[in-house]
Structures are given as structure tokens and as C-alpha cells.
């Protein structure tokens, strides 16, 4: 009996120690989670501030110190998160590219859409992104306009651009097949739509519209209606 009681006491002690360890682990995890959340929020504030500065002033005036002043933090914190200005610029481009990809996925790759609906989603994606986030578009234009920063854009942004263009071309090929539009040059049409998007973005960066403009969407729809009149209505 004494041995049984001893074993029971030992088991109770073991369970108590395990529970205390679990509580300690949970208590340790909570501060770690809060630190991680604060760190992620700090990184996002720096990225957002950098976007604003680039959109308003270009790349030349953007320094780690200037960003720190705008954020209201120390230069050491900016350096801690990104190490260098090039890494920060990479993070900015990656952030914007990811946001565009999310919008593209929701409008073009959603399940159950027809090829025509997907292509209209691509048109809507270009228009909505520019209308809702003009500063983001300006940053894309700035990075793709300077010879040095263009190298970063070509590494981070260009692969996605080429992928979107290829995806749109595949949709045009499918619509051509569906409607038996034998004389449509889908390669030229895909490039024309791509030129329209980037040309409109560049022009709006130089000459921001005073209000919401529907010119890009209407122009793209005109091209699609001319190529596929039975599938694209100008009244859309």
C-alpha cells in the first residue's frame, strides 16, 4: 500500500510539473507572438512609408534616415528590418506585386468563370488596381523607368507581368476557338492590351486624372469587341 501511495504521489507530482511546464510554454509563446506581430506591423509601416515617398518624390530622395523620420522611428530600426535600401526596395516591389497577384487571382482565376469572364476580369484588374491605388501604380512606373532600379523591377515584377500576359493570350486563343474567329491575331491583340495597360499607368502617373476614369476599360473593350464582336458588347 505504501508503495502504491508513493507511486500515486509521484504520478501526481509528474502531472503537476507537466501542467506547469505547459503553462510556462504558453506564457512564453504569448510574448513571442506579440513581439512578432509588432515586428510585422513595423515592417509594414516602413514599406507603406517608402511607397508614399517614392510615389511623391521618386527614388533619389529616399534614404533610410528619411524613411525613419517619416515613420517616427530610429534609423537603426529600419536597418535592423531591411539591412540595406536595396533590400527595402525589394520588399516594396514584392509587396506591390503580391497585392496585384491577389487581385488578379480573385478576378481572373476564380473557379467557374468562362474565358470571356476571365478576360473581362483581367480588364477590371488593371483598371481597379490603378483607380484604388494610384500611388502603387506610380511606384511601379518609377521603378520601371530608371535604368538602375529597372534591374530590380525586371527581377521581381517582370516575371509576373509576363505571366499575366501569357494567361491573357491563352484566354484570347480560347475565345477565338470558341467563336471560330479565324482571322484574329491573338499575339498582337494580347500585346496591344498589355501596351494599353502600361501606357495608361504611365500617363496617369505623369498626369493624374481629376476623378475616376473609365477610359482604360472602354478602350480595351473596344479592341476586344472589334476582334470578337459576338462575345464582347461595348455596353458592358
C-alpha positions in Angstrom: 0.0 0.0 0.0 2.8 2.4 0.9 4.5 1.7 -2.4 1.2 2.3 -4.3 0.7 5.6 -2.5 4.3 6.5 -3.3 3.7 5.8 -7.0 0.4 7.8 -7.0 2.2 10.7 -5.3 5.0 10.6 -7.9 2.5 10.5 -10.7 0.5 13.4 -9.3 3.8 15.4 -9.0 4.8 14.5 -12.6 1.4 15.7 -13.9 1.7 18.9 -11.9 5.1 19.5 -13.3 3.9 18.8 -16.9 1.0 21.2 -16.5 3.3 23.9 -15.0 5.6 23.4 -18.0 2.7 23.7 -20.4 1.6 26.9 -18.7 5.1 28.3 -18.9 5.4 27.4 -22.6 2.1 29.1 -23.3 3.2 32.2 -21.3 6.5 32.3 -23.2 4.7 31.9 -26.5 2.4 34.8 -26.0 5.1 37.4 -25.7 6.9 35.9 -28.7 3.6 36.2 -30.7 3.2 39.8 -29.6 6.8 40.6 -30.5 6.3 39.0 -33.9 3.1 41.0 -34.5 4.8 44.2 -33.5 7.7 43.4 -35.8 5.4 42.7 -38.7 3.5 45.9 -38.1 6.7 47.9 -38.0 7.9 46.3 -41.3 4.6 47.2 -43.0 4.7 50.8 -41.8 8.2 51.2 -43.2 7.1 49.7 -46.6 4.0 51.9 -46.7 6.0 55.0 -45.9 8.6 54.1 -48.6 5.8 53.7 -51.1 4.4 57.1 -50.3 7.9 58.8 -50.6 8.7 57.1 -53.9 5.3 57.9 -55.4 5.6 61.6 -54.3 9.3 62.3 -54.8 10.9 59.5 -56.8 13.8 57.3 -55.8 16.6 59.9 -55.5 15.4 61.4 -52.2 14.6 58.2 -50.5 17.1 57.3 -47.8 16.9 55.0 -44.7 17.2 58.1 -42.5 14.4 59.9 -44.3 12.1 56.9 -44.1 12.9 56.5 -40.3 11.9 60.2 -39.8 8.7 59.7 -41.7 7.8 56.5 -39.8 8.8 58.2 -36.5 11.3 55.5 -35.6 15.1 55.3 -35.4 17.3 54.7 -38.4 18.7 51.7 -36.6 15.2 50.0 -36.6 14.9 50.4 -40.4 18.3 49.0 -40.9 17.5 46.2 -38.4 14.5 45.1 -40.5 15.9 45.5 -44.0 19.7 45.8 -43.7 20.0 48.0 -46.8 18.0 50.3 -49.1 18.1 47.7 -51.9 16.5 45.1 -49.6 13.8 47.6 -48.7 13.1 48.4 -52.3 12.9 44.6 -53.0 10.4 44.3 -50.2 8.3 47.2 -51.6 8.2 45.7 -55.1 7.4 42.3 -53.7 4.6 43.7 -51.6 3.0 45.5 -54.6 3.5 42.5 -56.9 1.8 40.3 -54.3 -1.2 42.7 -54.0 -1.7 42.8 -57.8 -1.5 39.0 -57.9 -4.1 38.7 -55.2 -6.5 40.9 -57.2 -5.7 39.1 -60.4 -6.4 35.7 -58.7 -9.8 36.9 -57.4 -10.9 38.4 -60.7 -9.3 36.1 -63.3 -8.7 32.7 -61.6 -11.9 32.4 -59.6 -13.5 28.9 -60.3 -16.4 28.6 -62.6 -15.7 31.6 -64.9 -15.9 31.4 -68.6 -12.9 32.6 -70.8 -14.8 35.8 -71.6 -15.5 36.4 -67.9 -11.9 35.8 -67.1 -10.7 38.2 -69.7 -13.1 40.8 -68.5 -11.7 40.1 -65.1 -8.2 40.9 -66.4 -9.5 44.2 -67.8 -11.2 45.0 -64.5 -8.0 44.1 -62.6 -5.9 46.7 -64.4 -8.5 49.4 -64.0 -9.3 48.7 -60.4 -5.7 48.5 -59.3 -4.9 51.9 -60.8 -8.1 53.5 -59.6 -7.9 52.3 -56.0 -4.1 52.5 -55.6 -2.6 55.3 -57.8 0.5 55.5 -55.6 1.2 51.9 -56.1 1.0 52.3 -59.8 3.3 55.3 -59.6 5.9 53.2 -57.7 5.7 50.6 -60.5 6.3 53.3 -63.1 9.2 54.8 -61.2 11.0 51.5 -60.8 10.5 50.6 -64.4 11.6 54.0 -65.7 15.1 54.2 -64.1 17.9 52.1 -65.6 19.3 51.0 -62.2 16.0 50.3 -60.5 14.8 48.6 -63.6 17.1 45.7 -62.8 15.1 45.2 -59.6 11.8 45.5 -61.4 12.9 43.0 -64.0 13.8 40.6 -61.3 10.7 40.9 -59.2 7.9 42.5 -61.2 8.5 41.5 -64.8 8.1 37.7 -64.4 4.6 38.3 -63.1 3.8 40.7 -65.9 4.9 38.1 -68.5 2.8 35.5 -66.8 -0.3 37.7 -66.8 0.3 38.5 -70.5 0.6 34.8 -71.3 -2.5 34.0 -69.4 -4.5 36.7 -71.3 -3.1 35.4 -74.6 -4.3 31.9 -73.7 -7.8 33.2 -73.0 -7.8 35.1 -76.3 -6.9 31.9 -78.1 -9.7 30.0 -76.4 -12.3 32.7 -77.3 -11.0 32.7 -80.9 -11.5 28.9 -81.0 -15.0 29.1 -79.3 -16.3 31.7 -81.7 -14.4 30.5 -84.8 -12.8 33.9 -85.3 -10.3 32.6 -87.9 -8.6 35.9 -88.8 -7.8 37.2 -85.3 -4.1 37.7 -84.5 -4.2 36.8 -80.8 -0.5 37.5 -80.2 -0.8 41.1 -81.5 -4.1 41.6 -79.6 -2.5 40.4 -76.3 0.4 42.7 -76.7 -1.9 45.6 -77.6 -3.9 45.1 -74.4 -0.7 45.0 -72.5 0.6 48.2 -74.1 -2.7 49.9 -73.2 -2.4 49.0 -69.5 1.2 50.1 -69.1 0.7 53.2 -71.3 -2.3 54.2 -69.2 -0.5 53.7 -66.0 2.5 55.8 -67.2 0.2 58.6 -68.4 -1.8 58.6 -65.2 1.4 58.8 -63.2 2.5 61.9 -65.3 -0.9 63.4 -65.4 -3.1 62.1 -62.6 -6.8 62.1 -63.5 -9.0 64.5 -61.5 -11.6 61.8 -60.9 -12.4 58.2 -61.7 -11.6 57.5 -65.3 -13.1 54.6 -67.3 -11.0 55.3 -70.4 -8.7 52.3 -70.0 -11.6 49.8 -69.6 -13.5 51.3 -72.5 -10.5 51.3 -74.8 -9.7 47.7 -74.0 -13.3 46.7 -74.5 -13.3 48.4 -77.9 -10.3 46.3 -79.0 -12.0 43.1 -77.8 -15.3 44.0 -79.4 -13.5 44.6 -82.7 -11.8 41.2 -82.5 -14.7 39.2 -81.1 -17.9 41.1 -81.8 -20.2 38.3 -80.7 -18.5 37.9 -77.3 -17.8 41.4 -76.2 -20.5 44.0 -76.0 -19.5 47.7 -75.9 -22.3 48.3 -73.5 -20.7 46.1 -70.8 
